Amino acid sequence: MTGFVRAASAEWVKIRSVRSTAVTLGLFALVALGLGWVVARGFSAGGPESDPLLPVFFGLLTAQLVLVTFAVSVAGAEFSTGTIRASLAAVPSRGRFFAAKMTAVGVTVAVAALVVEAAVFGVVSVILGDAAAPLSAWWTIEALLGGWIHLTLLSVFTAALAVMLRSTVLSLSILLPVLFLSGQGLGNLEALRPVVQYFPDQVGMVIMRMTVPGDPQFGRDYGAWTGIGILVLWTAAALVGGWLAMRRRDA
């Protein structure tokens, strides 16, 4: 077993052994399923918002705030508690430690997001019946795949940011009210939209089909797969920043 695999396994044990993991991921599932059910019950086929995937992604986009909280908590908790010193004593290579932690966060979120997204899609499909999005259609598969990639990359991005800031509270105080809540309103201001539309939360709106193509107010200047590319760049930049912070700062 290589050093990286051992380090990643140790990070997975940390995630699995903490009670808050089950609570947070359970809340993510509850919020996504609950909102998906509520929106699907009020869905009107043929109306102005007749995209049958709308109920699925509305729940997931709201529940992503819970995933962000989970990812930031996993990455930032050791800095807040001081246990980072013990972790680095066990894994002296800071680059390996950082890569193992990001991998553990990414894999955990990827599995949870895949299961929950499939469950929400199933619930919404049962409620909508004949009006549901057909799983056999490529556009449905493409949208679900994009949503899953978005949730996974977004969580890794926020986890890396937490390592850069070395604080769970500071990271969440920036991410939740500014990046993910205020961004929705800022993204629709004409003066700010050319820049804000490329923020991670706005990219998620495009990927998850919550914007109307060509809409003068809510539309964006790129499509879903371009949005994924933008999110990859955000995530890569955060990973580089987190790696540099781990290597250059004292524990």
Protein Blocks (a to p, Z undefined) as FASTA:
>chain_A
ZZklmmmmmmmmmmmmpmklmmmmmmmmmmmmmmmmmmmmmpcghiablcfklmmmmmmm
mmmmmmmmmmmmmmmmmmmnopmmmmmmmmmplmlmmmmmmmmmmmmmmmmmmmmmmmmm
mmmmmmnmmmpccfkbmklmmmmmmmmmmmmmmmmmmmmmmmmnopaklmmmmmmmmmmm
mmmmmmmgmklmmmmmmgmklmmmmmnopacehiaklpccbdfklmmmmmmmmmmmmmmm
mmmmmmmpcZZ
